[in-house]
Structures are given as C-alpha cells and as structure tokens.
Amino acid sequence: MVKIEQLDPLENNEFNFDKEDEYTDISGSEFSDSDFEDDDLDYELEEESLLERLAALKDIIPESQRNAVSNCVGSVVNASRYGLSLVGKTAWVLSTTALVLLVPLALEMEKEQALTQYENEARLTQQGPQQALQPGVYPPGAGMNAVPGSAPPATTATGQPGLTSPPGF
C-alpha cells in the first residue's frame, strides 16, 4: 500500500518562491524539459506485459464483478458458436440440395431447348424447298420480311396498310 502524507508548505518552508533557485530558469518554471526523461517511463512500460497488466486487474476488480463479466463473455461465445454452427449447417443443406436437384434440372431444360431448336431447324429445312416452289406462300403486300404462312397485313378501307376497319363499314 502507498502511504499518503500531506505536507503543510508554511510549516516546512520548502516552498519559498521568493528566493532564486539554481533550478529556476528564465520562464519561471523550476524544471526544464530535459530534466524529465521519457526513457525511464518507456522502459517501465516495455517490461510490463499485457498479461501482467490483466493479472494486476484481478486485485482491483471485485470477484463478483469478474464472475459476472466472465459469465457474460461465456454466454456470448457459446451463442456465437451455436449461430455459426447453424449457419454452416444451413449452407451445407442448401448447397447440396442445389447440386443434387437444381443442376440436373437445368441440364435437362437445356437439352430440351436444344432438341426443340433442332426440330424447328429440321422442319424449316424440309419445308424450305417445298414452299419456294408453291405460289402464294407469302401473303400479298407482305414484302421480303414476311414469315411464310402468316396472315396478310391489315389494311384500311382505302386499301392502305394501317388500322383495320370492322366488318360492315
């Protein structure tokens, strides 16, 4: 323990500011910056490790408070472990489900699309030469961009392409 003793400056006459001292400089302070060495302080801090500082806190903080903090930290650690475990298990279930179910489904859908496209191309190649020989395959006024077998373009009462008029008008 540290013993604290209060001194009365008038009693000892140690604090007489009237007389000039060899330590008093021009600015009026008794000590200069060179009198205080930071090396001693740094040396003391370097020797004391973090573990030693935490061990010293054991003497300062009461045991009931230390137990409360320890229980709180333990609860947070356990809840974090449980949460991370739950997230990991959920990620495992979702990823394996995607690999087992969704990847084969996507591959089959791609195969079906390729098969449909192949059938359409085969049908067009078979119908292509036959339609070229048949007159009237393209509707009149359709132009070069018309699809074979499509309806003729809509015309108005004057015969111009545009809006259609209902029957009877």
Wavefront OBJ file of the C-alpha trace (Angstrom):
o trace
v 0.000 0.000 0.000
v 1.010 3.551 -0.560
v 1.160 5.871 2.374
v -0.120 9.352 1.576
v 1.190 12.179 3.682
v 0.037 15.751 3.370
v 2.619 18.438 3.933
v 1.913 21.934 5.041
v 4.086 24.302 2.950
v 4.155 27.023 5.584
v 5.404 24.642 8.225
v 8.487 23.350 6.416
v 9.329 26.478 4.384
v 10.268 24.243 1.471
v 8.091 26.110 -0.967
v 9.568 29.558 -0.702
v 9.089 31.155 -4.091
v 10.830 34.377 -3.247
v 14.381 33.157 -3.359
v 16.086 32.324 -6.649
v 16.950 28.727 -7.086
v 19.548 27.088 -9.281
v 16.728 25.119 -10.971
v 14.657 28.156 -11.898
v 15.024 29.212 -15.495
v 14.097 32.420 -17.272
v 10.492 31.388 -17.891
v 9.909 30.959 -14.173
v 9.432 27.204 -14.085
v 11.638 25.233 -11.764
v 12.331 22.360 -14.147
v 13.150 22.234 -17.829
v 12.057 19.621 -20.348
v 15.454 17.991 -20.280
v 15.037 17.197 -16.564
v 12.265 14.716 -17.353
v 13.449 11.686 -19.191
v 10.853 9.655 -21.063
v 13.261 6.744 -21.309
v 12.540 5.637 -17.753
v 8.805 5.610 -18.399
v 9.216 3.724 -21.687
v 11.467 1.187 -20.017
v 8.909 0.528 -17.305
v 6.090 0.112 -19.844
v 8.118 -2.240 -22.008
v 8.913 -4.550 -19.103
v 5.273 -4.891 -18.089
v 3.396 -7.214 -20.444
v -0.297 -7.225 -21.193
v -0.721 -10.443 -19.248
v 0.850 -8.835 -16.192
v -1.485 -5.852 -16.530
v -4.520 -8.116 -16.732
v -3.291 -10.064 -13.715
v -2.992 -6.783 -11.815
v -6.631 -6.048 -12.620
v -7.514 -9.182 -10.644
v -6.597 -7.329 -7.496
v -8.530 -4.206 -8.455
v -11.843 -5.635 -9.727
v -14.012 -7.467 -7.166
v -14.617 -11.192 -7.673
v -18.388 -10.814 -8.098
v -17.866 -8.370 -10.958
v -15.227 -10.618 -12.539
v -17.627 -13.577 -12.386
v -20.437 -11.537 -13.963
v -18.179 -10.410 -16.832
v -16.878 -13.955 -17.282
v -20.405 -15.376 -17.449
v -21.469 -12.708 -19.946
v -18.456 -13.330 -22.197
v -19.014 -17.104 -21.952
v -22.650 -16.694 -22.977
v -21.705 -14.554 -25.976
v -19.060 -17.078 -27.073
v -21.496 -20.003 -26.780
v -24.226 -18.135 -28.666
v -21.727 -17.233 -31.407
v -20.606 -20.857 -31.733
v -24.212 -22.033 -31.952
v -25.077 -19.362 -34.528
v -22.062 -20.126 -36.708
v -22.789 -23.842 -36.487
v -26.385 -23.245 -37.553
v -25.289 -21.047 -40.473
v -22.755 -23.666 -41.595
v -25.287 -26.488 -41.488
v -27.842 -24.395 -43.382
v -25.281 -23.516 -46.059
v -24.379 -27.208 -46.404
v -28.023 -28.241 -46.845
v -28.709 -25.512 -49.418
v -25.577 -26.174 -51.462
v -26.053 -29.948 -51.586
v -29.740 -29.514 -52.463
v -28.776 -27.208 -55.318
v -26.190 -29.662 -56.601
v -28.452 -32.698 -56.371
v -31.705 -31.176 -57.636
v -31.175 -27.926 -59.499
v -28.097 -28.714 -61.605
v -29.619 -31.820 -63.278
v -32.868 -29.903 -63.791
v -31.004 -27.073 -65.525
v -29.119 -29.553 -67.717
v -32.361 -31.286 -68.760
v -34.010 -27.964 -69.554
v -31.030 -27.048 -71.741
v -31.219 -30.413 -73.528
v -34.952 -29.947 -74.130
v -34.382 -26.466 -75.537
v -31.613 -27.738 -77.860
v -33.874 -30.597 -79.024
v -36.752 -28.186 -79.742
v -34.429 -25.886 -81.676
v -33.084 -28.847 -83.673
v -36.624 -29.994 -84.535
v -37.569 -26.472 -85.685
v -34.482 -26.250 -87.898
v -35.169 -29.693 -89.375
v -38.786 -28.752 -90.103
v -37.712 -25.498 -91.784
v -35.147 -27.288 -93.947
v -37.784 -29.810 -95.046
v -40.412 -27.137 -95.749
v -37.996 -24.651 -97.335
v -37.704 -26.190 -100.843
v -41.400 -27.101 -100.944
v -42.558 -23.575 -100.064
v -40.225 -21.991 -102.588
v -41.996 -23.954 -105.358
v -45.542 -23.188 -104.182
v -47.069 -19.909 -105.329
v -48.894 -17.754 -102.813
v -46.978 -18.883 -99.800
v -46.233 -15.308 -98.838
v -49.303 -13.099 -98.391
v -49.657 -10.242 -100.861
v -48.086 -6.971 -99.740
v -46.062 -8.718 -97.046
v -42.698 -7.925 -98.565
v -39.434 -9.770 -98.103
v -39.571 -9.914 -94.290
v -42.820 -11.877 -94.033
v -42.984 -15.277 -92.413
v -44.390 -17.995 -94.685
v -47.970 -18.923 -93.802
v -48.624 -15.750 -91.771
v -51.737 -13.604 -92.130
v -51.704 -10.750 -94.641
v -51.047 -7.265 -93.267
v -54.072 -5.293 -92.097
v -55.427 -2.630 -94.465
v -57.886 0.241 -94.132
v -60.990 0.802 -96.226
v -58.872 2.686 -98.765
v -56.554 -0.306 -99.134
v -53.653 1.301 -97.318
v -51.855 -0.709 -94.620
v -52.688 0.560 -91.148
v -55.711 0.290 -88.882
v -58.356 -2.263 -89.730
v -61.966 -1.343 -90.032
v -64.653 -3.562 -88.559
v -66.826 -5.592 -90.972
v -69.727 -3.710 -92.460
v -68.044 -0.339 -92.638
l 1 2 3 4 5 6 7 8 9 10 11 12 13 14 15 16 17 18 19 20 21 22 23 24 25 26 27 28 29 30 31 32 33 34 35 36 37 38 39 40 41 42 43 44 45 46 47 48 49 50 51 52 53 54 55 56 57 58 59 60 61 62 63 64 65 66 67 68 69 70 71 72 73 74 75 76 77 78 79 80 81 82 83 84 85 86 87 88 89 90 91 92 93 94 95 96 97 98 99 100 101 102 103 104 105 106 107 108 109 110 111 112 113 114 115 116 117 118 119 120 121 122 123 124 125 126 127 128 129 130 131 132 133 134 135 136 137 138 139 140 141 142 143 144 145 146 147 148 149 150 151 152 153 154 155 156 157 158 159 160 161 162 163 164 165 166 167 168 169
